[in-house]
Amino acid sequence: MSKPAVGRDVHLCVMGVSGVGKTTVGQELARRLGRAFGDADDLHPKASVDKMASGTTLTDADRAPWLDAVVEWLDDRPTDTGGVVFACSALKRRYRDRIAQADAPVFFVHLTADPAALEDRLRNRKGHFMHVDMLQSQLADLEPVAADENGVEVSTAGSIEETVDAVLRRIQTD
């Protein structure tokens, strides 16, 4: 099977459950590719952030305005100088299908990790609204990138540099 080609006009969505390293890996990937970086967490309405901070899982109805904001944000990014790299949970296929409605193509980089490692990362993370007790609900909701989707799966078992190297090996950029 050939590697997917990810051109400069394609946005890269670094996705997965909380604690998997979306922001950290996404920032380094953006740096190496010379692209801008954004985090979809910054687009959550305050009510949703408050709900998650209290340990309450968001519903699909809660996520709908957020997904619309993500698409709007992507549509405001120029692609003629290169698409952006952005971190976004995008746990369910229907969420990714909504994000893929952006004007420019979106390629999904699904980061994975051992659940025990994820829980450890979340317990040691400071200053984030995501409650560690919500990890199990995210893992239950997670629908891995399917073969017919525009994306790849990459483990975060190694260092950040090793993970980004693995992502770059899995995609061809021009």
N, CA, C and O atoms as a DFTB+ gen file, in Angstrom:
696 C
 N C O
     1  1       0.841      -1.173       0.000
     2  2       0.000       0.000       0.000
     3  2       0.890       1.241       0.000
     4  3       1.855       1.308       0.761
     5  1       0.578       2.212      -0.836
     6  2       1.400       3.409      -0.925
     7  2       1.046       4.376       0.202
     8  3      -0.047       4.337       0.766
     9  1       2.003       5.238       0.507
    10  2       1.783       6.248       1.535
    11  2       0.838       7.316       1.019
    12  3       0.844       7.628      -0.172
    13  1       0.026       7.878       1.902
    14  2      -0.835       8.977       1.462
    15  2       0.013      10.214       1.192
    16  3       0.997      10.464       1.888
    17  1      -0.366      10.972       0.195
    18  2       0.313      12.221      -0.099
    19  2      -0.428      13.365       0.584
    20  3      -1.641      13.516       0.438
    21  1       0.309      14.146       1.313
    22  2      -0.281      15.280       2.006
    23  2       0.404      16.533       1.474
    24  3       1.528      16.852       1.860
    25  1      -0.282      17.231       0.591
    26  2       0.282      18.429      -0.016
    27  2       0.208      19.634       0.897
    28  3      -0.390      19.578       1.972
    29  1       0.813      20.715       0.467
    30  2       0.839      21.956       1.251
    31  2      -0.543      22.569       1.407
    32  3      -0.765      23.366       2.319
    33  1      -1.465      22.214       0.539
    34  2      -2.813      22.781       0.620
    35  2      -3.746      21.966       1.502
    36  3      -4.951      22.214       1.524
    37  1      -3.204      21.002       2.226
    38  2      -4.000      20.109       3.069
    39  2      -3.764      20.447       4.540
    40  3      -2.620      20.574       4.976
    41  1      -4.850      20.592       5.301
    42  2      -4.749      20.788       6.744
    43  2      -4.499      19.433       7.404
    44  3      -5.085      18.427       7.005
    45  1      -3.632      19.411       8.410
    46  2      -3.334      18.188       9.151
    47  2      -4.002      18.258      10.516
    48  3      -3.684      19.136      11.319
    49  1      -4.917      17.346      10.783
    50  2      -5.598      17.252      12.065
    51  2      -4.937      16.164      12.888
    52  3      -5.024      14.985      12.546
    53  1      -4.272      16.551      13.976
    54  2      -3.668      15.596      14.898
    55  2      -4.743      15.277      15.925
    56  3      -5.111      16.132      16.731
    57  1      -5.242      14.056      15.895
    58  2      -6.438      13.692      16.654
    59  2      -6.197      12.535      17.609
    60  3      -5.202      11.818      17.503
    61  1      -7.126      12.367      18.543
    62  2      -7.097      11.264      19.492
    63  2      -7.683      11.704      20.822
    64  3      -8.168      12.826      20.970
    65  1      -7.628      10.801      21.775
    66  2      -8.196      11.076      23.092
    67  2      -7.309      12.036      23.872
    68  3      -6.165      12.291      23.496
    69  1      -7.849      12.558      24.952
    70  2      -7.110      13.472      25.804
    71  2      -5.891      12.764      26.397
    72  3      -5.971      11.607      26.811
    73  1      -4.774      13.471      26.430
    74  2      -3.547      12.926      26.996
    75  2      -2.666      12.200      26.011
    76  3      -1.567      11.779      26.372
    77  1      -3.110      12.036      24.773
    78  2      -2.339      11.284      23.791
    79  2      -1.184      12.114      23.211
    80  3      -0.259      11.556      22.620
    81  1      -1.234      13.425      23.376
    82  2      -0.146      14.275      22.897
    83  2      -0.463      15.083      21.656
    84  3       0.439      15.489      20.924
    85  1      -1.749      15.317      21.419
    86  2      -2.160      16.036      20.206
    87  2      -1.480      17.397      20.079
    88  3      -0.932      17.724      19.026
    89  1      -1.515      18.177      21.133
    90  2      -0.958      19.526      21.076
    91  2       0.558      19.490      20.951
    92  3       1.124      20.177      20.101
    93  1       1.213      18.710      21.775
    94  2       2.674      18.649      21.760
    95  2       3.191      18.126      20.429
    96  3       4.092      18.718      19.834
    97  1       2.629      17.025      19.962
    98  2       3.050      16.455      18.675
    99  2       2.671      17.404      17.538
   100  3       3.458      17.615      16.615
   101  1       1.474      17.969      17.605
   102  2       1.031      18.892      16.565
   103  2       1.923      20.110      16.452
   104  3       2.250      20.538      15.345
   105  1       2.324      20.678      17.588
   106  2       3.211      21.848      17.559
   107  2       4.556      21.505      16.920
   108  3       5.075      22.279      16.116
   109  1       5.112      20.369      17.269
   110  2       6.403      19.973      16.689
   111  2       6.254      19.633      15.212
   112  3       7.129      19.964      14.412
   113  1       5.181      18.991      14.846
   114  2       4.922      18.681      13.440
   115  2       4.797      19.975      12.632
   116  3       5.360      20.090      11.543
   117  1       4.062      20.941      13.167
   118  2       3.914      22.236      12.499
   119  2       5.272      22.920      12.343
   120  3       5.580      23.472      11.286
   121  1       6.074      22.880      13.397
   122  2       7.399      23.505      13.334
   123  2       8.241      22.881      12.234
   124  3       8.858      23.583      11.433
   125  1       8.259      21.561      12.203
   126  2       9.082      20.866      11.201
   127  2       8.585      21.086       9.782
   128  3       9.380      21.122       8.843
   129  1       7.287      21.232       9.620
   130  2       6.720      21.434       8.284
   131  2       6.631      22.908       7.898
   132  3       6.272      23.230       6.765
   133  1       6.951      23.801       8.823
   134  2       6.868      25.221       8.543
   135  2       5.441      25.702       8.368
   136  3       5.161      26.561       7.531
   137  1       4.542      25.143       9.165
   138  2       3.127      25.500       9.093
   139  2       2.670      26.137      10.393
   140  3       3.306      25.978      11.435
   141  1       1.568      26.853      10.321
   142  2       0.948      27.412      11.520
   143  2       0.289      26.275      12.302
   144  3      -0.066      25.239      11.739
   145  1       0.133      26.489      13.617
   146  2      -0.506      25.505      14.486
   147  2      -1.705      26.139      15.187
   148  3      -1.686      27.323      15.525
   149  1      -2.728      25.349      15.398
   150  2      -3.885      25.776      16.178
   151  2      -4.423      24.623      16.992
   152  3      -4.192      23.460      16.662
   153  1      -5.141      24.941      18.054
   154  2      -5.712      23.911      18.920
   155  2      -7.221      24.094      18.986
   156  3      -7.705      25.144      19.410
   157  1      -7.960      23.081      18.570
   158  2      -9.419      23.153      18.564
   159  2      -9.995      23.309      19.971
   160  3     -11.126      23.771      20.120
   161  1      -9.239      22.931      21.007
   162  2      -9.710      23.149      22.376
   163  2      -9.994      24.628      22.627
   164  3     -10.878      24.971      23.413
   165  1      -9.244      25.500      21.958
   166  2      -9.433      26.935      22.139
   167  2     -10.764      27.428      21.580
   168  3     -11.173      28.555      21.857
   169  1     -11.437      26.599      20.800
   170  2     -12.688      26.989      20.156
   171  2     -13.932      26.494      20.888
   172  3     -15.055      26.799      20.486
   173  1     -13.731      25.723      21.971
   174  2     -14.888      25.246      22.748
   175  2     -15.604      26.422      23.400
   176  3     -14.953      27.313      23.946
   177  1     -16.938      26.439      23.351
   178  2     -17.679      27.453      24.105
   179  2     -17.409      27.288      25.605
   180  3     -17.149      26.179      26.073
   181  1     -17.471      28.389      26.351
   182  2     -17.198      28.350      27.789
   183  2     -18.075      27.331      28.511
   184  3     -17.608      26.657      29.430
   185  1     -19.311      27.213      28.116
   186  2     -20.211      26.258      28.772
   187  2     -19.698      24.823      28.615
   188  3     -19.817      24.014      29.535
   189  1     -19.140      24.518      27.469
   190  2     -18.596      23.169      27.248
   191  2     -17.339      22.946      28.075
   192  3     -17.158      21.872      28.649
   193  1     -16.470      23.950      28.143
   194  2     -15.262      23.839      28.964
   195  2     -15.644      23.628      30.420
   196  3     -15.074      22.774      31.098
   197  1     -16.611      24.405      30.901
   198  2     -17.069      24.261      32.288
   199  2     -17.645      22.873      32.531
   200  3     -17.411      22.272      33.580
   201  1     -18.387      22.372      31.575
   202  2     -19.003      21.047      31.702
   203  2     -17.922      19.968      31.795
   204  3     -17.992      19.084      32.649
   205  1     -16.922      20.046      30.912
   206  2     -15.839      19.056      30.953
   207  2     -15.016      19.181      32.226
   208  3     -14.628      18.173      32.817
   209  1     -14.747      20.414      32.654
   210  2     -13.961      20.634      33.868
   211  2     -14.646      20.042      35.100
   212  3     -13.986      19.668      36.070
   213  1     -15.975      19.962      35.050
   214  2     -16.717      19.378      36.173
   215  2     -16.775      17.854      36.089
   216  3     -17.301      17.195      36.985
   217  1     -16.225      17.298      34.994
   218  2     -16.209      15.847      34.836
   219  2     -17.390      15.304      34.069
   220  3     -17.620      14.095      34.067
   221  1     -18.149      16.171      33.416
   222  2     -19.322      15.758      32.649
   223  2     -18.960      15.645      31.171
   224  3     -18.397      16.568      30.582
   225  1     -19.287      14.520      30.598
   226  2     -19.002      14.269      29.189
   227  2     -19.911      15.112      28.302
   228  3     -21.099      15.266      28.586
   229  1     -19.348      15.654      27.234
   230  2     -20.147      16.408      26.278
   231  2     -20.985      15.459      25.427
   232  3     -20.571      14.340      25.123
   233  1     -22.154      15.922      25.057
   234  2     -23.014      15.175      24.137
   235  2     -22.691      15.594      22.705
   236  3     -21.967      16.564      22.484
   237  1     -23.222      14.870      21.752
   238  2     -23.055      15.272      20.353
   239  2     -23.663      16.653      20.119
   240  3     -23.127      17.444      19.343
   241  1     -24.775      16.944      20.782
   242  2     -25.402      18.260      20.647
   243  2     -24.485      19.356      21.194
   244  3     -24.414      20.448      20.630
   245  1     -23.777      19.061      22.303
   246  2     -22.810      20.019      22.854
   247  2     -21.674      20.277      21.872
   248  3     -21.170      21.396      21.768
   249  1     -21.279      19.239      21.158
   250  2     -20.118      19.337      20.267
   251  2     -20.435      19.999      18.926
   252  3     -19.526      20.487      18.255
   253  1     -21.689      20.024      18.532
   254  2     -22.050      20.553      17.205
   255  2     -21.567      21.985      16.975
   256  3     -20.950      22.238      15.941
   257  1     -21.814      22.937      17.884
   258  2     -21.335      24.302      17.630
   259  2     -19.805      24.378      17.610
   260  3     -19.229      25.184      16.880
   261  1     -19.159      23.544      18.407
   262  2     -17.696      23.492      18.429
   263  2     -17.169      23.004      17.088
   264  3     -16.232      23.587      16.543
   265  1     -17.757      21.947      16.552
   266  2     -17.313      21.436      15.248
   267  2     -17.534      22.476      14.157
   268  3     -16.702      22.626      13.262
   269  1     -18.647      23.192      14.227
   270  2     -18.880      24.283      13.268
   271  2     -17.795      25.348      13.400
   272  3     -17.325      25.881      12.395
   273  1     -17.396      25.660      14.632
   274  2     -16.343      26.656      14.858
   275  2     -15.003      26.169      14.322
   276  3     -14.224      26.960      13.788
   277  1     -14.727      24.871      14.459
   278  2     -13.480      24.309      13.919
   279  2     -13.455      24.475      12.402
   280  3     -12.449      24.912      11.842
   281  1     -14.552      24.130      11.737
   282  2     -14.615      24.257      10.273
   283  2     -14.483      25.722       9.865
   284  3     -13.777      26.038       8.907
   285  1     -15.152      26.606      10.576
   286  2     -15.059      28.038      10.268
   287  2     -13.613      28.520      10.434
   288  3     -13.108      29.272       9.601
   289  1     -12.951      28.086      11.510
   290  2     -11.557      28.453      11.748
   291  2     -10.677      27.951      10.606
   292  3      -9.830      28.690      10.104
   293  1     -10.874      26.703      10.196
   294  2     -10.092      26.156       9.081
   295  2     -10.337      26.942       7.797
   296  3      -9.403      27.227       7.048
   297  1     -11.586      27.286       7.551
   298  2     -11.914      28.023       6.330
   299  2     -11.303      29.427       6.322
   300  3     -11.139      30.023       5.257
   301  1     -10.971      29.950       7.486
   302  2     -10.322      31.257       7.581
   303  2      -8.800      31.170       7.427
   304  3      -8.133      32.202       7.357
   305  1      -8.246      29.965       7.373
   306  2      -6.802      29.782       7.232
   307  2      -6.441      29.704       5.755
   308  3      -7.085      28.970       5.006
   309  1      -5.432      30.440       5.323
   310  2      -5.006      30.343       3.922
   311  2      -4.280      29.023       3.669
   312  3      -3.528      28.548       4.521
   313  1      -4.504      28.449       2.522
   314  2      -3.789      27.211       2.176
   315  2      -2.771      27.433       1.071
   316  3      -1.989      26.532       0.765
   317  1      -2.765      28.631       0.459
   318  2      -1.827      28.853      -0.630
   319  2      -0.381      28.890      -0.138
   320  3       0.545      28.699      -0.927
   321  1      -0.177      29.134       1.165
   322  2       1.172      29.100       1.735
   323  2       1.352      27.853       2.604
   324  3       2.344      27.739       3.325
   325  1       0.428      26.947       2.541
   326  2       0.498      25.709       3.318
   327  2      -0.647      25.620       4.294
   328  3      -0.987      26.597       4.961
   329  1      -1.240      24.447       4.375
   330  2      -2.313      24.234       5.342
   331  2      -1.769      24.287       6.755
   332  3      -0.555      24.317       6.962
   333  1      -2.661      24.299       7.720
   334  2      -2.268      24.342       9.127
   335  2      -2.200      22.928       9.696
   336  3      -2.738      21.977       9.128
   337  1      -1.527      22.826      10.823
   338  2      -1.578      21.633      11.657
   339  2      -2.431      22.029      12.850
   340  3      -2.197      23.073      13.459
   341  1      -3.424      21.201      13.195
   342  2      -4.250      21.536      14.349
   343  2      -4.563      20.296      15.163
   344  3      -4.718      19.196      14.632
   345  1      -4.653      20.509      16.478
   346  2      -5.002      19.449      17.414
   347  2      -6.511      19.474      17.619
   348  3      -7.105      20.528      17.847
   349  1      -7.116      18.297      17.535
   350  2      -8.569      18.193      17.700
   351  2      -8.900      16.748      18.037
   352  3      -8.414      15.832      17.373
   353  1      -9.712      16.532      19.048
   354  2     -10.018      15.150      19.442
   355  2     -10.621      14.352      18.293
   356  3     -10.168      13.240      18.024
   357  1     -11.623      14.883      17.613
   358  2     -12.231      14.233      16.443
   359  2     -12.457      12.735      16.673
   360  3     -12.110      11.912      15.826
   361  1     -13.030      12.397      17.807
   362  2     -13.130      11.005      18.231
   363  2     -14.036      10.137      17.364
   364  3     -13.757       8.957      17.151
   365  1     -15.101      10.716      16.875
   366  2     -16.075       9.918      16.125
   367  2     -15.985      10.217      14.629
   368  3     -15.604      11.315      14.223
   369  1     -16.337       9.234      13.832
   370  2     -16.326       9.389      12.384
   371  2     -17.191      10.580      11.963
   372  3     -16.791      11.356      11.095
   373  1     -18.361      10.728      12.563
   374  2     -19.239      11.829      12.157
   375  2     -18.610      13.184      12.472
   376  3     -18.877      14.155      11.764
   377  1     -17.776      13.276      13.522
   378  2     -17.071      14.525      13.810
   379  2     -16.036      14.795      12.710
   380  3     -15.906      15.920      12.227
   381  1     -15.314      13.757      12.330
   382  2     -14.308      13.921      11.274
   383  2     -14.974      14.248       9.945
   384  3     -14.459      15.052       9.168
   385  1     -16.125      13.624       9.685
   386  2     -16.859      13.940       8.451
   387  2     -17.255      15.416       8.436
   388  3     -17.205      16.057       7.386
   389  1     -17.649      15.961       9.593
   390  2     -18.010      17.385       9.655
   391  2     -16.775      18.254       9.417
   392  3     -16.837      19.219       8.655
   393  1     -15.664      17.927      10.056
   394  2     -14.425      18.684       9.885
   395  2     -13.954      18.612       8.431
   396  3     -13.426      19.587       7.896
   397  1     -14.144      17.470       7.805
   398  2     -13.717      17.281       6.408
   399  2     -14.538      18.124       5.432
   400  3     -14.213      18.187       4.247
   401  1     -15.592      18.766       5.916
   402  2     -16.379      19.661       5.060
   403  2     -15.733      21.038       4.913
   404  3     -16.275      21.912       4.235
   405  1     -14.584      21.227       5.544
   406  2     -13.859      22.493       5.378
   407  2     -13.527      22.687       3.903
   408  3     -13.493      21.729       3.130
   409  1     -13.283      23.937       3.526
   410  2     -13.005      24.250       2.122
   411  2     -11.791      23.506       1.574
   412  3     -11.820      23.024       0.441
   413  1     -10.728      23.408       2.365
   414  2      -9.520      22.694       1.942
   415  2      -9.552      21.270       2.511
   416  3     -10.195      21.030       3.533
   417  1      -8.872      20.334       1.865
   418  2      -8.846      18.962       2.377
   419  2      -8.218      18.887       3.772
   420  3      -7.359      19.694       4.126
   421  1      -8.666      17.901       4.552
   422  2      -8.136      17.653       5.886
   423  2      -7.621      16.219       5.927
   424  3      -8.302      15.292       5.490
   425  1      -6.412      16.048       6.457
   426  2      -5.816      14.729       6.636
   427  2      -5.711      14.481       8.133
   428  3      -5.211      15.332       8.868
   429  1      -6.183      13.315       8.594
   430  2      -6.226      12.995      10.015
   431  2      -5.048      12.122      10.424
   432  3      -4.802      11.072       9.830
   433  1      -4.317      12.571      11.453
   434  2      -3.227      11.803      12.045
   435  2      -3.728      11.364      13.416
   436  3      -3.723      12.139      14.373
   437  1      -4.160      10.107      13.494
   438  2      -4.754       9.572      14.732
   439  2      -3.640       9.052      15.628
   440  3      -3.012       8.036      15.328
   441  1      -3.399       9.757      16.734
   442  2      -2.397       9.339      17.701
   443  2      -3.007       8.344      18.683
   444  3      -4.140       8.513      19.134
   445  1      -2.242       7.310      19.006
   446  2      -2.703       6.284      19.935
   447  2      -1.683       6.094      21.060
   448  3      -0.505       6.418      20.909
   449  1      -2.155       5.567      22.182
   450  2      -1.283       5.252      23.314
   451  2      -1.982       4.229      24.193
   452  3      -3.200       4.062      24.128
   453  1      -1.211       3.560      24.999
   454  2      -1.732       2.603      25.968
   455  2      -2.615       3.354      26.981
   456  3      -2.214       4.405      27.480
   457  1      -3.806       2.830      27.286
   458  2      -4.696       3.527      28.229
   459  2      -4.051       3.844      29.578
   460  3      -4.335       4.896      30.151
   461  1      -3.194       2.967      30.100
   462  2      -2.538       3.250      31.380
   463  2      -1.598       4.449      31.255
   464  3      -1.505       5.267      32.170
   465  1      -0.908       4.549      30.131
   466  2      -0.025       5.701      29.894
   467  2      -0.844       6.981      29.768
   468  3      -0.437       8.033      30.260
   469  1      -1.992       6.891      29.114
   470  2      -2.866       8.059      28.980
   471  2      -3.335       8.547      30.349
   472  3      -3.297       9.743      30.638
   473  1      -3.770       7.621      31.175
   474  2      -4.246       7.993      32.505
   475  2      -3.133       8.640      33.316
   476  3      -3.369       9.625      34.016
   477  1      -1.923       8.097      33.229
   478  2      -0.782       8.667      33.934
   479  2      -0.502      10.087      33.442
   480  3      -0.265      10.987      34.247
   481  1      -0.529      10.288      32.133
   482  2      -0.291      11.625      31.571
   483  2      -1.346      12.614      32.071
   484  3      -1.019      13.742      32.440
   485  1      -2.609      12.186      32.080
   486  2      -3.678      13.085      32.517
   487  2      -3.565      13.423      33.999
   488  3      -3.811      14.562      34.395
   489  1      -3.200      12.453      34.809
   490  2      -3.067      12.708      36.250
   491  2      -1.931      13.696      36.536
   492  3      -1.982      14.432      37.522
   493  1      -0.920      13.712      35.686
   494  2       0.237      14.586      35.902
   495  2       0.158      15.899      35.133
   496  3       1.056      16.733      35.250
   497  1      -0.890      16.095      34.358
   498  2      -1.031      17.321      33.565
   499  2      -1.672      18.408      34.424
   500  3      -2.634      18.165      35.152
   501  1      -1.122      19.594      34.320
   502  2      -1.612      20.732      35.095
   503  2      -2.237      21.769      34.167
   504  3      -1.781      21.962      33.040
   505  1      -3.280      22.430      34.649
   506  2      -3.839      23.566      33.954
   507  2      -4.699      23.240      32.742
   508  3      -4.862      24.092      31.868
   509  1      -5.252      22.043      32.662
   510  2      -6.109      21.685      31.532
   511  2      -7.492      21.340      32.061
   512  3      -7.630      20.765      33.141
   513  1      -8.517      21.696      31.290
   514  2      -9.893      21.490      31.749
   515  2     -10.349      20.039      31.714
   516  3     -11.322      19.687      32.380
   517  1      -9.672      19.195      30.958
   518  2     -10.113      17.806      30.800
   519  2      -9.906      17.023      32.088
   520  3      -8.791      16.936      32.604
   521  1     -10.970      16.466      32.589
   522  2     -10.968      15.703      33.838
   523  2     -10.511      14.271      33.549
   524  3     -10.992      13.647      32.604
   525  1      -9.588      13.751      34.358
   526  2      -9.029      12.416      34.132
   527  2     -10.109      11.333      34.125
   528  3      -9.971      10.326      33.430
   529  1     -11.172      11.531      34.886
   530  2     -12.237      10.534      34.951
   531  2     -13.016      10.406      33.643
   532  3     -13.792       9.466      33.473
   533  1     -12.812      11.343      32.723
   534  2     -13.519      11.296      31.447
   535  2     -12.774      10.477      30.397
   536  3     -13.296      10.265      29.302
   537  1     -11.572      10.017      30.707
   538  2     -10.784       9.253      29.738
   539  2     -11.531       8.011      29.262
   540  3     -11.549       7.722      28.065
   541  1     -12.140       7.282      30.176
   542  2     -12.834       6.048      29.782
   543  2     -13.972       6.325      28.804
   544  3     -14.198       5.545      27.879
   545  1     -14.689       7.431      29.003
   546  2     -15.771       7.757      28.071
   547  2     -15.204       8.138      26.700
   548  3     -15.811       7.835      25.672
   549  1     -14.046       8.798      26.682
   550  2     -13.424       9.120      25.400
   551  2     -12.967       7.843      24.693
   552  3     -13.172       7.693      23.488
   553  1     -12.359       6.938      25.426
   554  2     -11.915       5.677      24.818
   555  2     -13.115       4.887      24.292
   556  3     -13.023       4.238      23.250
   557  1     -14.239       4.941      25.010
   558  2     -15.449       4.235      24.565
   559  2     -16.023       4.876      23.302
   560  3     -16.545       4.181      22.430
   561  1     -15.925       6.211      23.206
   562  2     -16.449       6.930      22.038
   563  2     -15.539       6.850      20.821
   564  3     -15.999       7.013      19.691
   565  1     -14.259       6.601      21.041
   566  2     -13.275       6.651      19.959
   567  2     -13.598       5.668      18.836
   568  3     -13.771       4.469      19.056
   569  1     -13.671       6.212      17.644
   570  2     -13.809       5.416      16.426
   571  2     -12.533       5.657      15.627
   572  3     -12.378       6.718      15.022
   573  1     -11.608       4.680      15.614
   574  2     -10.347       4.883      14.908
   575  2     -10.569       5.252      13.442
   576  3     -11.597       4.924      12.850
   577  1      -9.595       5.931      12.882
   578  2      -9.666       6.311      11.471
   579  2      -9.844       5.038      10.642
   580  3      -9.062       4.095      10.759
   581  1     -10.868       5.024       9.816
   582  2     -11.182       3.859       8.983
   583  2     -10.350       3.887       7.696
   584  3      -9.813       4.922       7.301
   585  1     -10.263       2.740       7.072
   586  2      -9.471       2.602       5.842
   587  2      -9.947       3.539       4.735
   588  3      -9.150       3.946       3.890
   589  1     -11.231       3.886       4.728
   590  2     -11.746       4.760       3.674
   591  2     -11.655       6.243       4.032
   592  3     -12.122       7.094       3.275
   593  1     -11.056       6.556       5.186
   594  2     -10.874       7.951       5.576
   595  2      -9.489       8.429       5.161
   596  3      -8.583       7.626       4.938
   597  1      -9.340       9.729       5.063
   598  2      -8.083      10.355       4.688
   599  2      -7.237      10.499       5.952
   600  3      -7.261      11.549       6.593
   601  1      -6.484       9.445       6.321
   602  2      -5.708       9.514       7.550
   603  2      -4.869       8.283       7.812
   604  3      -4.940       7.280       7.102
   605  1      -4.062       8.401       8.873
   606  2      -3.196       7.313       9.325
   607  2      -3.239       7.256      10.851
   608  3      -3.657       8.210      11.509
   609  1      -2.804       6.134      11.398
   610  2      -2.712       5.951      12.839
   611  2      -1.242       5.843      13.218
   612  3      -0.478       5.135      12.563
   613  1      -0.842       6.552      14.286
   614  2       0.547       6.549      14.735
   615  2       0.568       6.441      16.261
   616  3      -0.163       7.152      16.951
   617  1       1.402       5.555      16.775
   618  2       1.549       5.368      18.216
   619  2       2.422       6.476      18.808
   620  3       3.358       6.954      18.167
   621  1       2.100       6.876      20.044
   622  2       2.911       7.851      20.765
   623  2       3.715       7.175      21.873
   624  3       4.032       7.803      22.883
   625  1       4.044       5.901      21.687
   626  2       4.771       5.158      22.712
   627  2       6.195       5.685      22.906
   628  3       6.753       5.555      23.995
   629  1       6.786       6.274      21.873
   630  2       8.149       6.801      21.971
   631  2       8.150       8.261      22.386
   632  3       7.153       8.790      22.876
   633  1       9.289       8.894      22.180
   634  2       9.421      10.324      22.490
   635  2       8.624      11.151      21.483
   636  3       8.125      10.634      20.483
   637  1       8.518      12.434      21.772
   638  2       7.837      13.341      20.849
   639  2       8.542      13.336      19.501
   640  3       7.894      13.277      18.456
   641  1       9.865      13.396      19.525
   642  2      10.629      13.401      18.279
   643  2      10.393      12.114      17.490
   644  3      10.219      12.152      16.272
   645  1      10.387      10.985      18.180
   646  2      10.141       9.704      17.506
   647  2       8.733       9.645      16.924
   648  3       8.526       9.117      15.831
   649  1       7.771      10.189      17.659
   650  2       6.392      10.195      17.173
   651  2       6.265      11.063      15.925
   652  3       5.652      10.651      14.940
   653  1       6.843      12.264      15.963
   654  2       6.778      13.149      14.797
   655  2       7.516      12.518      13.622
   656  3       7.044      12.595      12.487
   657  1       8.661      11.896      13.874
   658  2       9.377      11.184      12.803
   659  2       8.479      10.119      12.179
   660  3       8.446       9.962      10.958
   661  1       7.749       9.388      13.025
   662  2       6.849       8.348      12.532
   663  2       5.727       8.947      11.684
   664  3       5.360       8.393      10.648
   665  1       5.187      10.079      12.131
   666  2       4.135      10.741      11.340
   667  2       4.701      11.130       9.975
   668  3       4.080      10.868       8.945
   669  1       5.862      11.746       9.970
   670  2       6.453      12.197       8.708
   671  2       6.772      11.035       7.777
   672  3       6.681      11.171       6.557
   673  1       7.146       9.889       8.349
   674  2       7.380       8.698       7.510
   675  2       6.089       8.184       6.892
   676  3       6.097       7.624       5.796
   677  1       4.967       8.379       7.605
   678  2       3.683       7.855       7.152
   679  2       3.010       8.724       6.084
   680  3       2.095       8.279       5.392
   681  1       3.478       9.965       5.967
   682  2       2.882      10.866       4.977
   683  2       3.969      11.378       4.042
   684  3       5.140      11.467       4.411
   685  1       3.563      11.705       2.849
   686  2       4.474      12.350       1.909
   687  2       4.021      13.787       1.774
   688  3       2.863      14.055       1.455
   689  1       4.926      14.700       2.016
   690  2       4.582      16.101       1.821
   691  2       5.365      16.633       0.636
   692  3       6.456      16.158       0.317
   693  1       4.780      17.627      -0.006
   694  2       5.511      18.233      -1.117
   695  2       6.067      19.580      -0.744
   696  3       6.712      20.231      -1.565
